[in-house]
Amino acid sequence: MNERIHTLERRQLLRWIGRTAAGFAGWSLLGGCSEQGEAVEPAMDGPTAACAPTSSDVLGPYYRAGAPSRMTIAAATEPGERLRLEGVVVGEDCAPLSGVLLDVWQADKDGAYYEPNAGEPFRLRGKLATAGDGTWQLDTIRPGNYRLGAGSWRPAHIHFTVSHPSFRTLTTQIYFESDPFLPPNDGCTACDSDDPARIVRLKQGSSATRGELKIALARV
């Protein structure tokens, strides 16, 4: 039964791969409704289909190479709200891309980052690859906000470096809707946390909070 439900969820996710650039504008979810609440049907694939490349964001000081390959980067004992992110990586023609490598790292629920050999190796860090249909799934916990200085905070975020031999490597961050430290309250003036395409809307699932995201890469 759970396998059947997961298959249906993946099918719903893939319905949005063929959407045109106009249809993708302003969306961070890969499915949903229009602003008027009406169901939105995906556009058919065609020669004019286009997906604007996902915008970049600062690397930050906490990236460390060598994270292990795994879809679950938060151990079962990791404190915090469980979070499942699902998405798809596409090219500028909106075609799904298989074999894309996503290198992911984040803070814990209190906003603290961990070095690779501090306690659990590569805590809250990992690498995963897209499947043949371009989809990916990440199981983790919702990161916390952290202070940059007196009265200056960062919105909760997860870092991604997304790479494929035929496409430009993307370094970016994703954020979460309704975070009180999104712009104009983000203490990082060099960060682009006001990009609506990278602000994920979360919904409560049976075992974890869930979010969906499309990432589009630019060809080299």
N, C-alpha and C positions, 0 to 999 in steps of 0.2 A: 504493500500500500504506500509506504514512504517513497519507494522507488518511482511509483507511478506519479505521485504528487510532484517529485523533483523533476520528472520528465516533462510534465505539463508546465512547470515554472520555466524551464529552459526554453520550451517552445514559445511561451509568451514573450520571453526576453528576445528571442531571435526574430520575432515579428517586426522589430524596430530597426533591424540592420539596414533594410532597404529604404529608409526614409531619406528624403532629399535634404539639402542644407537648410532650406527654409523651414522644413518640418522639424529639424533638430534645434533650431534657434531657440535659446532660452530653456532648453531641457537638460536636466541632469539625469532624470530617470529614463529607462528604456521601455517605457510603457506608461499608460495612465490616461488622463482625460484632458480635454481642452480647458481653457480658463472658465468657460461657461459650464463645465461639468459634463459635457457630452463626450461619448466615447470617440476616440480618434483612431482611424484606420491608417495603417502604414501605406506610403506610396509604393507603387511597383518599382522594381529595379529597372533602370533604363540608362541609355547613354549619357543623359544629362545629370544623373545622380551625382551628388557631391557632398562630402562631409568636411567641414572646416576643421583643420588640425587643432587638437587640444592645446591650450596655451601652457607655457612653461611657468615655473615658479622657482624661487631660490633653492639651492641644494641644502643649505643649512649646515651647521657645524658637526652634526652627529652621524653622517653617513660613514659606514665601515664596510669595506669589501669583504667577500668571503662568506656571506650568509648561506645557510644550508637551503636546499630545495625542499619546500614544504608548503602546503596550502593552509595549514593551521600554525600561526606564529605566536599564539597565546596559549600557554600550557593550561591544562584543566585546573591547575591550582592558582593561575594568575587572577588576582582580585580585579573586579570590575564588571561592567555590564557587557555581556557577550554580544558580539557584533558579527554579522555575516554580510560581506559585500560580494555582489555578483555583477558581472559586466561583460562587455565585449570590446575587443580591439579591432578597429577597421582601418582601411586606407582612405585616402582622399576620395576614392570612387565609391566609398561605403561598403566595399567588399570585405568580409571578415578575414582576419589574418591569423593563421595558425603558427605555432612555434615562436610567438613573441615572448620575450623574457621580461617579467616584472620583478624588479628588486624593490622590496618594501621594508620600511622601518618606521617606528613610531614611539611615542612616549607611553608611559603607563597611565593608570587612571588618575594619578596625582600630577602628571605632567613631567615625570622624570624619565630620562633616557639611560640606557645601560650599555656599557662597553661589552664587546664580544665575550670576554672571559670573566666577567663579573657575575658570580653566582651561576645561574643557568646559562650555558653558552648561547650567544646570539639571542638573548631574550627580546621578544617582540621584533624580530627581524627574520626575513626569509625571502626566498626566490620561488616563483612559480611561473609556469608557461601556459599560454593559451592552448586550448584544444583545437581539433581540426576545424571546428565551426567558429573559431575566434573567441569563444567564451572563456571566462576565468572565474574562480571563486576563492575568496579569502575569509578565513575564520580567525577572529581576533577579539579584542575588547575595545570598547570605545575609549579613545585617549582623552586625557584631561587637559585643561588649560594650564599654562604656566606663565610665571611672571618674568618679564624682561628687565624691569626696573621699577622704581617707585611709581605706582599707579599705572603701569604699562603691562598689558597682558597680550598673549597670543590666543587666537581662537584654536580650538582643538583641531588637529589635522593629522593626516597620514601621508608620508612621503612615498613617491613612486619614481623609479627610473625605469623607463620602458624602452626596450631595444629590439631591433630586428635588422639583419644585414642589409636589407633593401630600403630601409627607412631611417630617417633621422632619429637619433636617440632623444627621447623626451625626459626631462627632469621636471617634476611638478609636485604639487600637493593637492589633496582634496580636503574639503571642509564640510561642515554639517549645518543644515538649515536651523535657524533660530538660535545659533550660538550668540551670546551677548557680546562677544569680542570680535565679531565680524566687523568690517568697515562700517562706520568711521572709527570704530573702537580698537582696531588692530594696532598693537604697538610696533609692528614691523612695517616701516614705511616702504621698504624695498620689496615686500611680498605683494602678490596680486590676489589677495583673498576675496576680492569683490567680483571675480569672474563667476557668473551664475552657472556656467556649464560645469564647474568643478565644485559646486555646493550641493551636496547630496541630501535629498529628503529621506528621512528615516521613518520606518513603520515598525510596529511591534509584531514579531512573529511568535510562534508557539514556544520556541526554545532560545531565540536570540532576536535582538533588534536587527532589522534588515535594511539594506540600501542597494541601489543599482546605479551603475555608471557606465557611460560609453566613453572610450578613449579613441581618438583618431590620430593617426601618425601621418606625417608628411614624407613623401618619397625623397630619397637622396637626389 
